[in-house]
Amino acid sequence: MKKLIAGVSYYDVEGLAEILSMSRHGIRVFIRDGQLKAIKIGRRFWVSEESLADFLEQAKFTPKDKGSDNE
């Protein structure tokens, strides 16, 4: 679920799990380990669009050039 709070869009764990094709548990692990910043309101964690963008930027994979290992 996406919610607008104080002009900022936030996603709950279930919504992020659906967007990222992950389990809710996996999202909670990222939050618990500090890899994904979230706030807790009541019993739910909410992740801002900015925190999601930062998380995805950190998760980018850049393949290593195969030729550079043999030099």
C-alpha positions as CSV (number, residue, x, y, z in Angstrom):
1,M,0.0,0.0,0.0
2,K,1.2,3.5,-0.8
3,K,0.3,6.3,1.6
4,L,1.0,10.1,1.5
5,I,2.2,11.4,4.8
6,A,3.2,15.0,5.2
7,G,3.6,15.3,1.4
8,V,5.9,12.3,1.2
9,S,4.9,9.0,-0.3
10,Y,5.5,5.9,1.8
11,Y,5.1,2.2,1.1
12,D,4.3,-0.5,3.6
13,V,6.2,-3.9,3.7
14,E,3.4,-5.7,1.7
15,G,3.4,-3.1,-1.0
16,L,7.2,-3.2,-1.4
17,A,7.2,-6.9,-1.5
18,E,4.8,-6.8,-4.4
19,I,6.7,-4.1,-6.2
20,L,10.1,-5.8,-5.8
21,S,8.8,-9.4,-6.3
22,M,10.1,-10.4,-2.9
23,S,8.7,-11.9,0.3
24,R,7.5,-9.7,3.1
25,H,10.1,-11.4,5.3
26,G,12.9,-10.4,2.9
27,I,11.8,-6.8,3.1
28,R,11.7,-6.9,6.9
29,V,15.2,-8.4,6.9
30,F,16.5,-5.5,4.8
31,I,14.8,-3.1,7.3
32,R,16.2,-4.9,10.4
33,D,19.7,-5.0,9.0
34,G,19.6,-1.2,8.2
35,Q,19.9,-1.7,4.4
36,L,16.4,-0.2,3.9
37,K,15.5,2.8,6.0
38,A,12.0,2.7,7.4
39,I,9.8,4.3,10.1
40,K,7.4,2.4,12.3
41,I,3.9,3.8,12.8
42,G,1.8,1.5,15.0
43,R,2.6,-2.0,13.9
44,R,3.6,-1.2,10.4
45,F,6.9,-0.2,8.8
46,W,6.8,2.5,6.2
47,V,9.5,3.1,3.6
48,S,9.7,6.5,1.8
49,E,10.2,6.7,-1.9
50,E,13.6,8.4,-1.2
51,S,14.7,5.5,1.0
52,L,13.5,3.0,-1.7
53,A,15.5,4.9,-4.4
54,D,18.6,4.9,-2.2
55,F,18.2,1.2,-1.5
56,L,17.9,0.4,-5.2
57,E,20.9,2.6,-6.1
58,Q,23.0,0.6,-3.6
59,A,21.8,-2.7,-5.0
60,K,22.9,-1.9,-8.6
61,F,25.2,-4.5,-10.0
62,T,28.0,-3.5,-12.3
63,P,29.6,-6.5,-14.0
64,K,33.4,-6.6,-13.9
65,D,35.2,-6.5,-17.3
66,K,36.4,-10.1,-17.9
67,G,39.5,-9.0,-19.7
68,S,40.8,-6.9,-16.8
69,D,41.3,-10.0,-14.6
70,N,43.9,-11.6,-16.9
71,E,46.2,-8.6,-17.3
